Amino acid sequence: MPSDIRLKADLWVSAYLNRLRLADIPAYVTRKGDPTAGTVLVKVALLDGTARAYERGYDLNTGSRLWRLMSEGPEVEVDAALTRAGQRDPDLWVIELEHKAGRTLLDEDGLA
């Protein structure tokens, strides 16, 4: 399959939430964006007052898509970064999950 084919945002979100559910990782859609082409950010609350947020980007060397750390630190600061991102992009999706070790499954095949 060509690498430039993209899933609709709502379909990707649905598949991702299903994978998280199967891995027993609680997850919630905290901001619903454009169903077709909205950008997706993933926040993981580490359950100790801190969090991380990830955004999709590109590896300029290979042209492949990857997830990179967007924000990390106290959860209120990560939430503020997500709020600012939402103000810039009204089509933005935010998926929030909870995992003490920070497991997101974003490194698994099919999620880049």
C-alpha positions, 0 to 999 in steps of 0.5 A: 500500500502506498505510504501517502494514503491516509486514513480518515481521522475518525477511523484512525481514532476508532482503531486506536481506541480499540487497540488501547481497550484490548491492551486494558489502557483507559482512553478517552476522546477529550476533543473531537476534531474534523472526522476526515482530516483532523490532526490527532494528539495523544496525551498520556497521564502518568498518574503521578501529576505528570503527563506527556503529549505526542504529535505525528510528524515526519522523519525527514531522512526517510519520509516516514511518519512518526510520533514525537514528543510535543510536551512533557511535564506537570499535567497542568502544563501539558493540558495548557499546551493542548489547549493552545494547540486546539486554539490554533487548530479547530479541527484537532482531536485529542485522545487522553489515556492513563498509564503509569509507565507511559505506554501509548502503543504508538510505536506499534505497526499501523499506528504511525 
